[in-house]
Amino acid sequence: MSTPTEQLAAAGVSIWLDDLSRSRITSGNLAELIRTRNVTGVTTNPSIFQAAIGGGAAAYTAQIAELASAGADVDEAIFAATTDDVRDASDIFLPVYEATHGVDGRVSIEVSPDLAHDTDATIAQAKQLHERVGRENVLIKIPATKAGLPAITAVIGAGISVNVTLIFSLERYAEVIEAYLAGLEKAHAAGIDLSTIHSVASFFVSRVDTEVDKRLAAIGTDEALALKSLAGVANARLAYELFEKAFAESRAQTLVEAGGNVQRPLWASTGVKDPALPDTLYVTELVAPNTVNTMPEKTLEATFDHGEVAGDTISGTYAAAHKVFADLSAAGIDFADVTQLLEDEGVEKFIASWHDLQKTVGEALAAAKA
């Protein structure tokens, strides 16, 4: 009898853990999750590293002391600690990377959120992170801001694999696909082997429901309340519809025939925010081939304990998803306003976490010097 996570994998869903810490690496926990929970990748962000370094400082004490004695500043220390963790995790995932020919076995690390609106600085730091980690199974995370889009094209064009993050709207997702295809075309023109370049497009789910449901509750009509907790899944399903259409078109197919890979949709923000919802909502409702679901450990364990997981729960749902959005509009929800707010808030939250991380590491460096 297969486990629910094995069933997800068989349905074409790659399970990635949305968490990383040095203790998870050194304790053997990460390797155990690969072995027992079908985890085939890891995503990180500034909030995750803030929790890891701020909450488990003992694992980093020796390195922080060495960096302090070497005169490292705060950002240099963060760069060293986080790239070391990502490198070590990448090594643990190397067998998965090799077995899947580069599709999985991936570990993501994000450019500084302070650079979210600076194209040139994002490109430069993405290249630095790729070089510093020094593992081909690393994915460099770049936010899907307006300034991030040309950076995505440039970094893909340089042959570096990218995780595009903070996507909330179909309109921005279409721009992300365009940026990826343009990057592949640049790489191809430069003679880079396209088969070595991989990318995922991280479409955020639960945050959509959180914001839309708040607005539906304020409207308060029976029609509005009946739409609660439907927007996140519907939005993701329409993203998958767009993915299928975009990569079936001649431009994308020409690149695939030249060795290029499709840019898989990744469902991010899959931990439910509303305690009334099932922990596995954003997993079981978003099953389809060529997708990634990155889960916090709580969601991963709930999925493992879930029981039988259905096959494809996305294909064939597009008409119903479009109706959800027609009904939301009729109820008075301005979804373009929702997604712009969520993008702005997403960048701001990661900047705040980054600054908290800088403060934590700065205090640790000062203590080590003292």
MOURTA-V871417 format. One record per run of one state. SS is the DSSP state (a for helix, b for strand, c for the rest). FROM is the first residue (numbers start at 0). TO is the last residue. Records with the same first field share a line. If there is no record, write none. Layout:
SS=FROM-TO  FROM-TO
//
This chain:
c=0-2  10-11  17-20  26-27  37-37  42-44  55-55  69-72  92-92  99-104  110-111  115-117  133-136  143-144  157-160  167-168  189-192  196-197  204-204  219-220  225-229  246-248  257-262  268-279  284-289  295-295  304-316  331-333  369-369
a=3-9  21-25  28-36  45-54  56-68  73-91  93-98  112-114  118-132  145-156  169-188  193-195  205-218  221-224  230-245  249-256  280-283  296-303  317-330  334-368
b=12-16  38-41  105-109  137-142  161-166  198-203  263-267  290-294
//
